[in-house]
Amino acid sequence: MYSKTHKSTVRLLYKTILRLHRGLPEELRLLGTLYVRDEFRRHKNCDEQTAAVFITQWAEYASLLTKQISVKGLVHSSKLGRPIDESILNMMREEQIAQLYELMKAATFKE
């Protein structure tokens, strides 16, 4: 079972990410927020090792987004995020890679 400190850390990280998403263009904000909510729900009862990786990865995401979005919510660069390291991809299950691919398609789809 996780401590209250762990729960409050996860809650703070979740809220921070949602706040950061307010600075994204509307389409990305909606997509990103849905994805974050889904991922945090899916990992609510994961084991400690998975939780440690999960928190680390999402904290890195929040840190990167903080650098790419100004205080006023304006995007600093034309590209957001960063390429995924191959070692991370190698650790993913097929289901996760498929989910990532669907997310990429949704994020890059232009009419």
N, CA, C and O atoms as a printed pandas DataFrame, in Angstrom:
     atom_number atom_name residue_name chain_id  residue_number  x_coord  y_coord  z_coord
0              1         N          MET        A               1    0.843   -1.182    0.000
1              2        CA          MET        A               1    0.000    0.000    0.000
2              3         C          MET        A               1    0.886    1.243    0.000
3              4         O          MET        A               1    1.961    1.249    0.600
4              5         N          TYR        A               2    0.434    2.273   -0.665
5              6        CA          TYR        A               2    1.217    3.485   -0.778
6              7         C          TYR        A               2    0.913    4.442    0.362
7              8         O          TYR        A               2   -0.192    4.461    0.903
8              9         N          SER        A               3    1.902    5.223    0.708
9             10        CA          SER        A               3    1.740    6.170    1.802
10            11         C          SER        A               3    0.964    7.403    1.335
11            12         O          SER        A               3    0.737    7.605    0.142
12            13         N          LYS        A               4    0.569    8.215    2.306
13            14        CA          LYS        A               4   -0.124    9.461    1.987
14            15         C          LYS        A               4    0.790   10.383    1.196
15            16         O          LYS        A               4    0.329   11.138    0.340
16            17         N          THR        A               5    2.100   10.320    1.486
17            18        CA          THR        A               5    3.065   11.142    0.764
18            19         C          THR        A               5    3.078   10.769   -0.709
19            20         O          THR        A               5    3.106   11.640   -1.579
20            21         N          HIS        A               6    3.059    9.475   -0.985
21            22        CA          HIS        A               6    3.042    9.002   -2.370
22            23         C          HIS        A               6    1.781    9.500   -3.079
23            24         O          HIS        A               6    1.853   10.011   -4.197
24            25         N          LYS        A               7    0.655    9.352   -2.441
25            26        CA          LYS        A               7   -0.607    9.784   -3.047
26            27         C          LYS        A               7   -0.613   11.278   -3.310
27            28         O          LYS        A               7   -1.079   11.724   -4.358
28            29         N          SER        A               8   -0.098   12.055   -2.364
29            30        CA          SER        A               8   -0.090   13.507   -2.563
30            31         C          SER        A               8    0.898   13.904   -3.656
31            32         O          SER        A               8    0.657   14.873   -4.376
32            33         N          THR        A               9    2.004   13.174   -3.792
33            34        CA          THR        A               9    2.964   13.425   -4.861
34            35         C          THR        A               9    2.332   13.177   -6.218
35            36         O          THR        A               9    2.476   13.987   -7.134
36            37         N          VAL        A              10    1.630   12.053   -6.348
37            38        CA          VAL        A              10    0.963   11.713   -7.605
38            39         C          VAL        A              10   -0.119   12.740   -7.918
39            40         O          VAL        A              10   -0.246   13.174   -9.063
40            41         N          ARG        A              11   -0.889   13.127   -6.927
41            42        CA          ARG        A              11   -1.956   14.115   -7.118
42            43         C          ARG        A              11   -1.376   15.457   -7.569
43            44         O          ARG        A              11   -1.916   16.093   -8.474
44            45         N          LEU        A              12   -0.279   15.890   -6.940
45            46        CA          LEU        A              12    0.363   17.149   -7.300
46            47         C          LEU        A              12    0.904   17.086   -8.732
47            48         O          LEU        A              12    0.754   18.043   -9.492
48            49         N          LEU        A              13    1.522   15.983   -9.095
49            50        CA          LEU        A              13    2.038   15.812  -10.449
50            51         C          LEU        A              13    0.905   15.871  -11.468
51            52         O          LEU        A              13    1.024   16.533  -12.498
52            53         N          TYR        A              14   -0.178   15.186  -11.180
53            54        CA          TYR        A              14   -1.351   15.168  -12.061
54            55         C          TYR        A              14   -1.903   16.581  -12.265
55            56         O          TYR        A              14   -2.154   16.998  -13.396
56            57         N          LYS        A              15   -2.089   17.310  -11.173
57            58        CA          LYS        A              15   -2.631   18.670  -11.258
58            59         C          LYS        A              15   -1.670   19.606  -11.984
59            60         O          LYS        A              15   -2.103   20.477  -12.739
60            61         N          THR        A              16   -0.385   19.434  -11.763
61            62        CA          THR        A              16    0.618   20.254  -12.429
62            63         C          THR        A              16    0.566   20.056  -13.936
63            64         O          THR        A              16    0.611   21.021  -14.699
64            65         N          ILE        A              17    0.471   18.804  -14.360
65            66        CA          ILE        A              17    0.404   18.503  -15.788
66            67         C          ILE        A              17   -0.855   19.110  -16.401
67            68         O          ILE        A              17   -0.794   19.699  -17.480
68            69         N          LEU        A              18   -1.977   18.976  -15.733
69            70        CA          LEU        A              18   -3.224   19.549  -16.261
70            71         C          LEU        A              18   -3.122   21.074  -16.364
71            72         O          LEU        A              18   -3.624   21.665  -17.320
72            73         N          ARG        A              19   -2.477   21.709  -15.387
73            74        CA          ARG        A              19   -2.283   23.152  -15.444
74            75         C          ARG        A              19   -1.386   23.539  -16.617
75            76         O          ARG        A              19   -1.654   24.517  -17.315
76            77         N          LEU        A              20   -0.326   22.771  -16.828
77            78        CA          LEU        A              20    0.578   23.035  -17.940
78            79         C          LEU        A              20   -0.138   22.890  -19.281
79            80         O          LEU        A              20    0.143   23.625  -20.228
80            81         N          HIS        A              21   -1.051   21.952  -19.351
81            82        CA          HIS        A              21   -1.789   21.724  -20.589
82            83         C          HIS        A              21   -2.631   22.939  -20.992
83            84         O          HIS        A              21   -2.989   23.081  -22.161
84            85         N          ARG        A              22   -2.941   23.798  -20.050
85            86        CA          ARG        A              22   -3.710   25.005  -20.377
86            87         C          ARG        A              22   -2.969   25.896  -21.367
87            88         O          ARG        A              22   -3.591   26.681  -22.083
88            89         N          GLY        A              23   -1.639   25.780  -21.411
89            90        CA          GLY        A              23   -0.834   26.579  -22.315
90            91         C          GLY        A              23   -0.674   25.982  -23.698
91            92         O          GLY        A              23   -0.075   26.604  -24.575
92            93         N          LEU        A              24   -1.195   24.800  -23.905
93            94        CA          LEU        A              24   -1.089   24.142  -25.210
94            95         C          LEU        A              24   -2.168   24.644  -26.164
95            96         O          LEU        A              24   -3.208   25.137  -25.727
96            97         N          PRO        A              25   -1.919   24.518  -27.467
97            98        CA          PRO        A              25   -2.998   24.808  -28.420
98            99         C          PRO        A              25   -4.199   23.918  -28.093
99           100         O          PRO        A              25   -4.030   22.800  -27.606
100          101         N          GLU        A              26   -5.395   24.407  -28.356
101          102        CA          GLU        A              26   -6.621   23.736  -27.913
102          103         C          GLU        A              26   -6.691   22.259  -28.280
103          104         O          GLU        A              26   -7.039   21.429  -27.440
104          105         N          GLU        A              27   -6.359   21.919  -29.545
105          106        CA          GLU        A              27   -6.460   20.520  -29.979
106          107         C          GLU        A              27   -5.514   19.624  -29.171
107          108         O          GLU        A              27   -5.885   18.527  -28.754
108          109         N          LEU        A              28   -4.285   20.112  -28.957
109          110        CA          LEU        A              28   -3.324   19.327  -28.182
110          111         C          LEU        A              28   -3.712   19.263  -26.715
111          112         O          LEU        A              28   -3.516   18.244  -26.054
112          113         N          ARG        A              29   -4.266   20.362  -26.211
113          114        CA          ARG        A              29   -4.685   20.382  -24.804
114          115         C          ARG        A              29   -5.756   19.328  -24.552
115          116         O          ARG        A              29   -5.671   18.568  -23.588
116          117         N          LEU        A              30   -6.761   19.283  -25.418
117          118        CA          LEU        A              30   -7.843   18.308  -25.245
118          119         C          LEU        A              30   -7.320   16.881  -25.346
119          120         O          LEU        A              30   -7.642   16.039  -24.507
120          121         N          LEU        A              31   -6.523   16.610  -26.360
121          122        CA          LEU        A              31   -5.964   15.276  -26.560
122          123         C          LEU        A              31   -5.053   14.888  -25.394
123          124         O          LEU        A              31   -5.152   13.786  -24.855
124          125         N          GLY        A              32   -4.169   15.808  -25.017
125          126        CA          GLY        A              32   -3.223   15.538  -23.935
126          127         C          GLY        A              32   -3.905   15.318  -22.604
127          128         O          GLY        A              32   -3.522   14.429  -21.844
128          129         N          THR        A              33   -4.906   16.116  -22.318
129          130        CA          THR        A              33   -5.620   15.996  -21.044
130          131         C          THR        A              33   -6.359   14.665  -20.951
131          132         O          THR        A              33   -6.344   14.010  -19.908
132          133         N          LEU        A              34   -7.001   14.271  -22.037
133          134        CA          LEU        A              34   -7.668   12.959  -22.044
134          135         C          LEU        A              34   -6.665   11.835  -21.828
135          136         O          LEU        A              34   -6.926   10.890  -21.083
136          137         N          TYR        A              35   -5.527   11.945  -22.482
137          138        CA          TYR        A              35   -4.492   10.916  -22.364
138          139         C          TYR        A              35   -3.952   10.840  -20.930
139          140         O          TYR        A              35   -3.795    9.753  -20.374
140          141         N          VAL        A              36   -3.670   12.005  -20.340
141          142        CA          VAL        A              36   -3.146   12.043  -18.970
142          143         C          VAL        A              36   -4.151   11.433  -17.996
143          144         O          VAL        A              36   -3.780   10.621  -17.149
144          145         N          ARG        A              37   -5.405   11.816  -18.109
145          146        CA          ARG        A              37   -6.432   11.266  -17.216
146          147         C          ARG        A              37   -6.507    9.746  -17.328
147          148         O          ARG        A              37   -6.581    9.037  -16.324
148          149         N          ASP        A              38   -6.488    9.266  -18.556
149          150        CA          ASP        A              38   -6.563    7.828  -18.794
150          151         C          ASP        A              38   -5.351    7.108  -18.204
151          152         O          ASP        A              38   -5.503    6.084  -17.537
152          153         N          GLU        A              39   -4.163    7.631  -18.442
153          154        CA          GLU        A              39   -2.944    6.991  -17.942
154          155         C          GLU        A              39   -2.884    6.983  -16.413
155          156         O          GLU        A              39   -2.496    5.979  -15.815
156          157         N          PHE        A              40   -3.260    8.076  -15.788
157          158        CA          PHE        A              40   -3.226    8.119  -14.324
158          159         C          PHE        A              40   -4.261    7.152  -13.742
159          160         O          PHE        A              40   -4.011    6.520  -12.716
160          161         N          ARG        A              41   -5.411    7.037  -14.389
161          162        CA          ARG        A              41   -6.416    6.059  -13.927
162          163         C          ARG        A              41   -5.895    4.636  -14.082
163          164         O          ARG        A              41   -6.034    3.818  -13.172
164          165         N          ARG        A              42   -5.303    4.342  -15.217
165          166        CA          ARG        A              42   -4.793    2.990  -15.480
166          167         C          ARG        A              42   -3.720    2.565  -14.483
167          168         O          ARG        A              42   -3.601    1.383  -14.160
168          169         N          HIS        A              43   -2.951    3.515  -14.002
169          170        CA          HIS        A              43   -1.839    3.186  -13.111
170          171         C          HIS        A              43   -2.162    3.410  -11.636
171          172         O          HIS        A              43   -1.271    3.390  -10.786
172          173         N          LYS        A              44   -3.415    3.617  -11.347
173          174        CA          LYS        A              44   -3.824    3.907   -9.972
174          175         C          LYS        A              44   -3.425    2.798   -9.002
175          176         O          LYS        A              44   -3.028    3.082   -7.872
176          177         N          ASN        A              45   -3.524    1.558   -9.420
177          178        CA          ASN        A              45   -3.225    0.431   -8.526
178          179         C          ASN        A              45   -2.052   -0.411   -9.009
179          180         O          ASN        A              45   -2.028   -1.624   -8.799
180          181         N          CYS        A              46   -1.081    0.226   -9.656
181          182        CA          CYS        A              46    0.067   -0.536  -10.167
182          183         C          CYS        A              46    1.051   -0.853   -9.036
183          184         O          CYS        A              46    0.972   -0.296   -7.941
184          185         N          ASP        A              47    1.979   -1.765   -9.338
185          186        CA          ASP        A              47    2.978   -2.147   -8.331
186          187         C          ASP        A              47    3.994   -1.019   -8.141
187          188         O          ASP        A              47    4.043   -0.077   -8.933
188          189         N          GLU        A              48    4.800   -1.124   -7.090
189          190        CA          GLU        A              48    5.723   -0.041   -6.722
190          191         C          GLU        A              48    6.762    0.242   -7.796
191          192         O          GLU        A              48    7.085    1.402   -8.051
192          193         N          GLN        A              49    7.283   -0.788   -8.422
193          194        CA          GLN        A              49    8.301   -0.599   -9.455
194          195         C          GLN        A              49    7.714    0.156  -10.652
195          196         O          GLN        A              49    8.329    1.091  -11.166
196          197         N          THR        A              50    6.540   -0.251  -11.082
197          198        CA          THR        A              50    5.871    0.431  -12.199
198          199         C          THR        A              50    5.538    1.861  -11.805
199          200         O          THR        A              50    5.676    2.774  -12.619
200          201         N          ALA        A              51    5.105    2.068  -10.574
201          202        CA          ALA        A              51    4.761    3.414  -10.102
202          203         C          ALA        A              51    5.980    4.335  -10.127
203          204         O          ALA        A              51    5.867    5.508  -10.482
204          205         N          ALA        A              52    7.136    3.807   -9.754
205          206        CA          ALA        A              52    8.357    4.615   -9.739
206          207         C          ALA        A              52    8.709    5.080  -11.151
207          208         O          ALA        A              52    9.043    6.247  -11.356
208          209         N          VAL        A              53    8.634    4.172  -12.123
209          210        CA          VAL        A              53    8.918    4.526  -13.515
210          211         C          VAL        A              53    7.875    5.506  -14.019
211          212         O          VAL        A              53    8.208    6.489  -14.681
212          213         N          PHE        A              54    6.618    5.241  -13.708
213          214        CA          PHE        A              54    5.505    6.089  -14.129
214          215         C          PHE        A              54    5.702    7.521  -13.631
215          216         O          PHE        A              54    5.600    8.465  -14.416
216          217         N          ILE        A              55    5.975    7.690  -12.370
217          218        CA          ILE        A              55    6.142    9.018  -11.780
218          219         C          ILE        A              55    7.353    9.724  -12.376
219          220         O          ILE        A              55    7.293   10.915  -12.680
220          221         N          THR        A              56    8.444    8.999  -12.543
221          222        CA          THR        A              56    9.653    9.589  -13.114
222          223         C          THR        A              56    9.401   10.102  -14.528
223          224         O          THR        A              56    9.789   11.220  -14.868
224          225         N          GLN        A              57    8.753    9.284  -15.346
225          226        CA          GLN        A              57    8.493    9.679  -16.733
226          227         C          GLN        A              57    7.550   10.876  -16.811
227          228         O          GLN        A              57    7.774   11.789  -17.606
228          229         N          TRP        A              58    6.506   10.879  -16.002
229          230        CA          TRP        A              58    5.570   12.001  -16.046
230          231         C          TRP        A              58    6.179   13.269  -15.456
231          232         O          TRP        A              58    5.850   14.370  -15.895
232          233         N          ALA        A              59    7.056   13.131  -14.474
233          234        CA          ALA        A              59    7.747   14.302  -13.919
234          235         C          ALA        A              59    8.682   14.898  -14.973
235          236         O          ALA        A              59    8.790   16.120  -15.078
236          237         N          GLU        A              60    9.358   14.055  -15.753
237          238        CA          GLU        A              60   10.204   14.543  -16.839
238          239         C          GLU        A              60    9.365   15.266  -17.885
239          240         O          GLU        A              60    9.775   16.303  -18.408
240          241         N          TYR        A              61    8.192   14.722  -18.190
241          242        CA          TYR        A              61    7.276   15.362  -19.136
242          243         C          TYR        A              61    6.880   16.743  -18.629
243          244         O          TYR        A              61    6.909   17.716  -19.382
244          245         N          ALA        A              62    6.513   16.827  -17.367
245          246        CA          ALA        A              62    6.096   18.117  -16.787
246          247         C          ALA        A              62    7.250   19.116  -16.821
247          248         O          ALA        A              62    7.046   20.293  -17.116
248          249         N          SER        A              63    8.442   18.656  -16.525
249          250        CA          SER        A              63    9.617   19.522  -16.546
250          251         C          SER        A              63    9.887   20.036  -17.960
251          252         O          SER        A              63   10.161   21.222  -18.147
252          253         N          LEU        A              64    9.811   19.162  -18.939
253          254        CA          LEU        A              64   10.028   19.551  -20.327
254          255         C          LEU        A              64    8.965   20.544  -20.786
255          256         O          LEU        A              64    9.279   21.534  -21.447
256          257         N          LEU        A              65    7.723   20.281  -20.440
257          258        CA          LEU        A              65    6.634   21.173  -20.828
258          259         C          LEU        A              65    6.790   22.548  -20.176
259          260         O          LEU        A              65    6.473   23.569  -20.786
260          261         N          THR        A              66    7.274   22.569  -18.948
261          262        CA          THR        A              66    7.523   23.827  -18.249
262          263         C          THR        A              66    8.533   24.666  -19.015
263          264         O          THR        A              66    8.397   25.887  -19.083
264          265         N          LYS        A              67    9.535   24.031  -19.586
265          266        CA          LYS        A              67   10.562   24.742  -20.350
266          267         C          LYS        A              67   10.039   25.208  -21.709
267          268         O          LYS        A              67   10.531   26.192  -22.259
268          269         N          GLN        A              68    9.051   24.509  -22.245
269          270        CA          GLN        A              68    8.571   24.809  -23.590
270          271         C          GLN        A              68    7.370   25.756  -23.614
271          272         O          GLN        A              68    6.994   26.251  -24.677
272          273         N          ILE        A              69    6.778   26.008  -22.468
273          274        CA          ILE        A              69    5.628   26.906  -22.386
274          275         C          ILE        A              69    5.974   28.032  -21.422
275          276         O          ILE        A              69    6.474   27.785  -20.325
276          277         N          SER        A              70    5.710   29.257  -21.828
277          278        CA          SER        A              70    6.029   30.398  -20.977
278          279         C          SER        A              70    5.014   30.519  -19.841
279          280         O          SER        A              70    4.011   29.806  -19.801
280          281         N          VAL        A              71    5.299   31.428  -18.934
281          282        CA          VAL        A              71    4.427   31.661  -17.786
282          283         C          VAL        A              71    3.040   32.103  -18.247
283          284         O          VAL        A              71    2.042   31.784  -17.602
284          285         N          LYS        A              72    2.974   32.827  -19.346
285          286        CA          LYS        A              72    1.698   33.322  -19.857
286          287         C          LYS        A              72    0.982   32.286  -20.719
287          288         O          LYS        A              72   -0.068   32.574  -21.294
288          289         N          GLY        A              73    1.543   31.087  -20.809
289          290        CA          GLY        A              73    0.883   30.024  -21.555
290          291         C          GLY        A              73    1.162   30.035  -23.037
291          292         O          GLY        A              73    0.431   29.416  -23.810
292          293         N          LEU        A              74    2.210   30.729  -23.450
293          294        CA          LEU        A              74    2.554   30.752  -24.859
294          295         C          LEU        A              74    3.633   29.714  -25.146
295          296         O          LEU        A              74    4.585   29.562  -24.381
296          297         N          VAL        A              75    3.473   29.020  -26.234
297          298        CA          VAL        A              75    4.438   27.997  -26.589
298          299         C          VAL        A              75    5.705   28.684  -27.088
299          300         O          VAL        A              75    5.640   29.562  -27.948
300          301         N          HIS        A              76    6.878   28.279  -26.539
301          302        CA          HIS        A              76    8.162   28.871  -26.909
302          303         C          HIS        A              76    8.682   28.397  -28.259
303          304         O          HIS        A              76    9.434   29.120  -28.912
304          305         N          SER        A              77    8.305   27.213  -28.687
305          306        CA          SER        A              77    8.848   26.695  -29.936
306          307         C          SER        A              77    7.738   26.088  -30.773
307          308         O          SER        A              77    6.629   25.856  -30.293
308          309         N          SER        A              78    8.059   25.837  -32.038
309          310        CA          SER        A              78    7.051   25.270  -32.927
310          311         C          SER        A              78    6.818   23.792  -32.642
311          312         O          SER        A              78    5.769   23.248  -32.984
312          313         N          LYS        A              79    7.789   23.148  -32.021
313          314        CA          LYS        A              79    7.640   21.733  -31.683
314          315         C          LYS        A              79    7.582   21.577  -30.176
315          316         O          LYS        A              79    8.349   22.198  -29.439
316          317         N          LEU        A              80    6.673   20.752  -29.739
317          318        CA          LEU        A              80    6.552   20.446  -28.312
318          319         C          LEU        A              80    7.037   19.031  -28.074
319          320         O          LEU        A              80    6.981   18.187  -28.969
320          321         N          GLY        A              81    7.508   18.777  -26.880
321          322        CA          GLY        A              81    7.951   17.436  -26.530
322          323         C          GLY        A              81    9.364   17.164  -27.005
323          324         O          GLY        A              81   10.129   18.085  -27.292
324          325         N          ARG        A              82    9.697   15.882  -27.084
325          326        CA          ARG        A              82   11.020   15.445  -27.539
326          327         C          ARG        A              82   10.875   14.049  -28.118
327          328         O          ARG        A              82    9.901   13.355  -27.826
328          329         N          PRO        A              83   11.830   13.631  -28.931
329          330        CA          PRO        A              83   11.776   12.261  -29.461
330          331         C          PRO        A              83   11.867   11.244  -28.325
331          332         O          PRO        A              83   12.505   11.501  -27.304
332          333         N          ILE        A              84   11.240   10.113  -28.504
333          334        CA          ILE        A              84   11.281    9.056  -27.486
334          335         C          ILE        A              84   12.575    8.279  -27.629
335          336         O          ILE        A              84   12.939    7.855  -28.725
336          337         N          ASP        A              85   13.249    8.098  -26.540
337          338        CA          ASP        A              85   14.492    7.341  -26.527
338          339         C          ASP        A              85   14.200    5.882  -26.887
339          340         O          ASP        A              85   13.205    5.313  -26.438
340          341         N          GLU        A              86   15.058    5.292  -27.686
341          342        CA          GLU        A              86   14.850    3.921  -28.135
342          343         C          GLU        A              86   14.798    2.931  -26.967
343          344         O          GLU        A              86   14.081    1.933  -27.034
344          345         N          SER        A              87   15.551    3.202  -25.905
345          346        CA          SER        A              87   15.538    2.290  -24.750
346          347         C          SER        A              87   14.151    2.267  -24.092
347          348         O          SER        A              87   13.726    1.237  -23.570
348          349         N          ILE        A              88   13.457    3.394  -24.121
349          350        CA          ILE        A              88   12.093    3.455  -23.574
350          351         C          ILE        A              88   11.161    2.624  -24.450
351          352         O          ILE        A              88   10.343    1.856  -23.944
352          353         N          LEU        A              89   11.290    2.782  -25.764
353          354        CA          LEU        A              89   10.454    1.997  -26.677
354          355         C          LEU        A              89   10.683    0.502  -26.498
355          356         O          LEU        A              89    9.739   -0.284  -26.574
356          357         N          ASN        A              90   11.917    0.110  -26.264
357          358        CA          ASN        A              90   12.233   -1.307  -26.084
358          359         C          ASN        A              90   11.610   -1.891  -24.822
359          360         O          ASN        A              90   11.390   -3.100  -24.743
360          361         N          MET        A              91   11.324   -1.049  -23.838
361          362        CA          MET        A              91   10.708   -1.520  -22.588
362          363         C          MET        A              91    9.189   -1.624  -22.690
363          364         O          MET        A              91    8.549   -2.231  -21.831
364          365         N          MET        A              92    8.609   -1.033  -23.737
365          366        CA          MET        A              92    7.154   -0.994  -23.864
366          367         C          MET        A              92    6.585   -2.307  -24.384
367          368         O          MET        A              92    7.210   -3.023  -25.166
368          369         N          ARG        A              93    5.370   -2.594  -23.914
369          370        CA          ARG        A              93    4.632   -3.748  -24.435
370          371         C          ARG        A              93    4.024   -3.364  -25.775
371          372         O          ARG        A              93    3.918   -2.182  -26.101
372          373         N          GLU        A              94    3.626   -4.368  -26.550
373          374        CA          GLU        A              94    3.017   -4.110  -27.866
374          375         C          GLU        A              94    1.793   -3.214  -27.737
375          376         O          GLU        A              94    1.572   -2.327  -28.561
376          377         N          GLU        A              95    1.004   -3.451  -26.704
377          378        CA          GLU        A              95   -0.204   -2.647  -26.467
378          379         C          GLU        A              95    0.160   -1.169  -26.280
379          380         O          GLU        A              95   -0.527   -0.287  -26.796
380          381         N          GLN        A              96    1.233   -0.907  -25.547
381          382        CA          GLN        A              96    1.657    0.467  -25.298
382          383         C          GLN        A              96    2.154    1.132  -26.581
383          384         O          GLN        A              96    1.882    2.309  -26.819
384          385         N          ILE        A              97    2.875    0.385  -27.396
385          386        CA          ILE        A              97    3.377    0.923  -28.657
386          387         C          ILE        A              97    2.211    1.246  -29.587
387          388         O          ILE        A              97    2.217    2.276  -30.261
388          389         N          ALA        A              98    1.217    0.368  -29.622
389          390        CA          ALA        A              98    0.027    0.623  -30.442
390          391         C          ALA        A              98   -0.697    1.872  -29.950
391          392         O          ALA        A              98   -1.153    2.685  -30.754
392          393         N          GLN        A              99   -0.802    2.025  -28.643
393          394        CA          GLN        A              99   -1.452    3.197  -28.061
394          395         C          GLN        A              99   -0.669    4.463  -28.409
395          396         O          GLN        A              99   -1.261    5.493  -28.735
396          397         N          LEU        A             100    0.639    4.387  -28.341
397          398        CA          LEU        A             100    1.492    5.515  -28.679
398          399         C          LEU        A             100    1.337    5.891  -30.157
399          400         O          LEU        A             100    1.300    7.071  -30.505
400          401         N          TYR        A             101    1.248    4.893  -31.002
401          402        CA          TYR        A             101    1.064    5.133  -32.432
402          403         C          TYR        A             101   -0.277    5.833  -32.692
403          404         O          TYR        A             101   -0.345    6.774  -33.483
404          405         N          GLU        A             102   -1.331    5.375  -32.029
405          406        CA          GLU        A             102   -2.646    6.002  -32.187
406          407         C          GLU        A             102   -2.614    7.451  -31.697
407          408         O          GLU        A             102   -3.231    8.330  -32.300
408          409         N          LEU        A             103   -1.904    7.689  -30.618
409          410        CA          LEU        A             103   -1.765    9.044  -30.090
410          411         C          LEU        A             103   -1.014    9.925  -31.086
411          412         O          LEU        A             103   -1.398   11.073  -31.311
412          413         N          MET        A             104    0.051    9.396  -31.682
413          414        CA          MET        A             104    0.810   10.147  -32.671
414          415         C          MET        A             104   -0.068   10.498  -33.874
415          416         O          MET        A             104   -0.029   11.624  -34.370
416          417         N          LYS        A             105   -0.854    9.534  -34.335
417          418        CA          LYS        A             105   -1.748    9.798  -35.474
418          419         C          LYS        A             105   -2.748   10.897  -35.132
419          420         O          LYS        A             105   -2.997   11.789  -35.943
420          421         N          ALA        A             106   -3.315   10.833  -33.943
421          422        CA          ALA        A             106   -4.315   11.834  -33.537
422          423         C          ALA        A             106   -3.667   13.222  -33.395
423          424         O          ALA        A             106   -4.284   14.234  -33.728
424          425         N          ALA        A             107   -2.442   13.261  -32.908
425          426        CA          ALA        A             107   -1.773   14.534  -32.679
426          427         C          ALA        A             107   -1.276   15.177  -33.971
427          428         O          ALA        A             107   -1.137   16.398  -34.038
428          429         N          THR        A             108   -1.011   14.382  -34.981
429          430        CA          THR        A             108   -0.450   14.918  -36.228
430          431         C          THR        A             108   -1.448   14.983  -37.364
431          432         O          THR        A             108   -1.107   15.437  -38.457
432          433         N          PHE        A             109   -2.675   14.540  -37.133
433          434        CA          PHE        A             109   -3.689   14.523  -38.182
434          435         C          PHE        A             109   -4.070   15.944  -38.555
435          436         O          PHE        A             109   -4.401   16.755  -37.690
436          437         N          LYS        A             110   -4.023   16.240  -39.834
437          438        CA          LYS        A             110   -4.415   17.559  -40.340
438          439         C          LYS        A             110   -5.478   17.363  -41.394
439          440         O          LYS        A             110   -5.352   16.490  -42.252
440          441         N          GLU        A             111   -6.535   18.175  -41.337
441          442        CA          GLU        A             111   -7.594   18.099  -42.354
442          443         C          GLU        A             111   -7.277   19.009  -43.502
443          444         O          GLU        A             111   -8.047   19.087  -44.459
